[in-house]
Structure formats: structure tokens, C-alpha cells
Amino acid sequence: MSAVPPVSVEKSPDRISGMFDAIAPRYDLLNRVLSAGIDRYWRSRAIRSLGLRSDAVLLDVCCGTADVALQARAADAVGRVVGVDFAGAMLAIGHGKIAQAGEAGRITLLRGDATSLPAASGTVDGVTVAFGIRNVERPEVACHEMVRVLRPGGRLAILEFGEPRLPGLAVLYRWYFRHVLPRVGRLISGHGVAYSYLPASVSNFPPPEVFCQTLRAAGFLDVRAVPLTLGIVYLYMATAPPAVVTDVSR
Ligand SMILES: C[S@@+](CC[C@H](N)C(=O)[O-])C[C@H]1O[C@@H](n2cnc3c(N)ncnc32)[C@H](O)[C@@H]1O
């Protein structure tokens, strides 16, 4: 199979939002086909890892078509979800799914950027980002924003693709990711570049130990990266720092 031509990993908001707007109508279908349905399991692991109360408020950054929000509510894992994304067409699909699920009272989607979150400081119990952080032009700024909006001790879960390290699997996966996925993606989405950008952006994303450092530098504590499905995906977990207690008795 001939190689798919290389694609730029430039991540300006206009380019990234334009790309997701263009593939929005086929995005969910492609997720199911290309991951053989495992994507739902990955999201459910991330939601469960937060360990939130059923009345908690979750902020889902880079929410796309609202799959995390809907799964979290279907599992009764949280009380309310606010989703943020800058691609209007992805949000429009999400709004349709939320209405169909009867969740409009508990899930709100906002148009906004991960590097300037539309939420007040210390107001949410949990933050999730599923397959979005590698697309953010300045992920370190987004990490600072996430720690800012979390209440003290609030929990973070980020899902992002990785590169499996098991030798045989790594070769097979690279072949699938570089040759099969871009072709199937182009065929179903009708978009020439988006599904070539996907493997390119995964290769361009820092390895787990480096991204954990970015989270620590933003102020997160207890940062961990757990490989899922043999390292095809990593689940990053972290906790916002506790409130600073000032001793006024002295
Ligand atoms: C691969 S999709 C993931 C969508 C969803 N979280 C899911 O699990 O299916 C990535 C999403 O991130 C959004 N995105 C990327 N960079 C962003 C940014 N800086 N601010 C807001 N949304 C962003 C894109 O518009 C897109 O909807």
C-alpha cells in the first residue's frame, strides 16, 4: 500500500475548528468504525476515574459532539455537565443528541476555546478532555485553565492517543494508523486531510512522561498516566491542589 502524503500538524484555531466543522456529520460514525467501538469504553474509564458524586458538576473541554457528557449522565456519574468546544458544527450535532436523550436540562454546550475557558475559578468538581488536548495549539495554557476552574481537590481525566510500545503491536498499529485509517477516514468523511492529520498529530504529541510534566507544571498533583488497550490510548489522571488554609489563630 503506497504511503499517504505527509500533512501539516499546524494547530491554529481556524484550521482545527474548520477541520472538525467539516467532518462533524460523519464524526461519530467514524469514531465507532475506526475504533471498533472501543472509544465508548475509553470514555467510560475516564469518567469513572474521576470518582465524582452524582450531583457533581463536570466540565468537558473539547466536547465535540457531547459523547463524554451523554455517557457521564447516562451512567448517573455526575449531576450536570458543561461542554466547551470551538467547532460550531460539532456542537450542533451534540445539541441534537442531547435533545434526543432528554438531557437538555442537565447538559449545556458552550462555544469557547480550551485556552480561555468560560467558567469561573474553582467552580467545577471535575474536568475531562477526550481526544482533544493534542489538537490544542498551546496545551500548557489549557492545563493552567483546567486547574484554575477546578475546585480545590477537583479531579482531571484526559484521554489521548499514544503509540503502543509492544514491538509487534507497534508495527501493526503504525501500519493501521498511517495507511488504513487515513483512507477509510477520507472515504467516509469526504475530507482530504482530517484523517491524515490524526496520525500526524498523535506522533507530534509528547510522550506520556513529558505530558505528565506539563500537568505538574500547571499545578496539578498526583499526576498519573495509565495505558489503556496496550497503550493505544493513555488516561491521564490528576488532582487540583487543596485550598490554602491560613492559620489566623496565631
Ligand atoms: C477528536 S475531537 C474529540 C471530541 C470529543 N471529546 C470526543 O471524545 O469525541 C476534538 C475536538 O476538540 C476540539 N478542539 C480542539 N482544539 C480546541 C480548542 N483549543 N478549544 C476548544 N475546542 C477545541 C475540536 O473542535 C474537536 O471537536
The ligand as an SDF file (V2000), in Angstrom:
LIG
                    3D

 27 29  0  0  0  0  0  0  0  0999 V2000
  -11.1700   14.4940   18.2500 C   0  0  0  0  0  0  0  0  0  0  0  0
  -12.4240   15.6060   18.7200 S   0  0  0  0  0  0  0  0  0  0  0  0
  -12.9510   14.9440   20.2840 C   0  0  0  0  0  0  0  0  0  0  0  0
  -14.3730   15.2580   20.6000 C   0  0  0  0  0  0  0  0  0  0  0  0
  -14.9450   14.5660   21.8560 C   0  0  0  0  0  0  0  0  0  0  0  0
  -14.2500   14.9720   23.0480 N   0  0  0  0  0  0  0  0  0  0  0  0
  -14.9400   13.0770   21.7370 C   0  0  0  0  0  0  0  0  0  0  0  0
  -14.4860   12.3960   22.6490 O   0  0  0  0  0  0  0  0  0  0  0  0
  -15.4310   12.5780   20.7160 O   0  0  0  0  0  0  0  0  0  0  0  0
  -11.5240   17.0320   19.2080 C   0  0  0  0  0  0  0  0  0  0  0  0
  -12.3910   18.2260   19.4970 C   0  0  0  0  0  0  0  0  0  0  0  0
  -11.5810   19.2190   20.1190 O   0  0  0  0  0  0  0  0  0  0  0  0
  -11.9950   20.4950   19.6720 C   0  0  0  0  0  0  0  0  0  0  0  0
  -10.8950   21.4360   19.9160 N   0  0  0  0  0  0  0  0  0  0  0  0
   -9.6220   21.3350   19.5100 C   0  0  0  0  0  0  0  0  0  0  0  0
   -8.8930   22.3630   19.9650 N   0  0  0  0  0  0  0  0  0  0  0  0
   -9.7340   23.1360   20.7090 C   0  0  0  0  0  0  0  0  0  0  0  0
   -9.5680   24.3300   21.4590 C   0  0  0  0  0  0  0  0  0  0  0  0
   -8.3970   24.9660   21.5220 N   0  0  0  0  0  0  0  0  0  0  0  0
  -10.6430   24.8390   22.0930 N   0  0  0  0  0  0  0  0  0  0  0  0
  -11.8510   24.2260   22.0190 C   0  0  0  0  0  0  0  0  0  0  0  0
  -12.0770   23.0810   21.3140 N   0  0  0  0  0  0  0  0  0  0  0  0
  -11.0240   22.5390   20.6700 C   0  0  0  0  0  0  0  0  0  0  0  0
  -12.3290   20.2690   18.2060 C   0  0  0  0  0  0  0  0  0  0  0  0
  -13.1750   21.2590   17.7020 O   0  0  0  0  0  0  0  0  0  0  0  0
  -12.9970   18.8850   18.2680 C   0  0  0  0  0  0  0  0  0  0  0  0
  -14.3880   18.9780   18.4190 O   0  0  0  0  0  0  0  0  0  0  0  0
  1  2  1  0
  2  3  1  0
  2 10  1  0
  3  4  1  0
  4  5  1  0
  5  6  1  0
  5  7  1  0
  7  8  2  0
  7  9  1  0
 10 11  1  0
 11 12  1  0
 11 26  1  0
 12 13  1  0
 13 14  1  0
 13 24  1  0
 14 15  1  0
 14 23  1  0
 15 16  2  0
 16 17  1  0
 17 18  1  0
 17 23  2  0
 18 19  1  0
 18 20  2  0
 20 21  1  0
 21 22  2  0
 22 23  1  0
 24 25  1  0
 24 26  1  0
 26 27  1  0
M  CHG  2   2   1   9  -1
M  END
$$$$
